[in-house]
Amino acid sequence: MSAVYTPSTAEITNGSALLILQTTGNANCNMESDSVLITIDPSPVVGAGVDQTICVNNLNVTLSGSVSGITNTGIWTTNGSGFFVPNTTALNANYVPSA
């Protein structure tokens, strides 16, 4: 037996859903049941800061990232070939594009 369950808006707001499985067609036997509590964590919220324009003679970009919700950590990535100082996991890092 398998099923797919989609939590309601109220369950998402409350942060949990209690699902109960009960027997049916029990004839002369008592009904049996079991339950499972599903905890619904909120989605993380991430902010990369404001867009910036930099000069070719000053390629240092100061980043001001934020992560909240179920986690407070994140990782910076780039489609370029620059690097992050002090590292990719510092939310308030500097990005140095490659020349």
Number of C-alpha atoms within 10 A of each C-alpha: 2 4 4 5 8 8 15 11 9 10 15 15 12 12 14 16 18 11 11 10 10 9 11 11 8 9 7 6 9 10 11 10 10 9 10 10 10 13 13 14 13 13 10 12 12 15 11 13 12 8 6 8 7 9 8 8 6 8 14 15 16 15 20 14 18 16 16 14 12 11 12 12 15 15 11 17 12 11 5 8 10 12 17 21 15 12 14 17 14 18 20 19 19 18 20 16 14 9 7
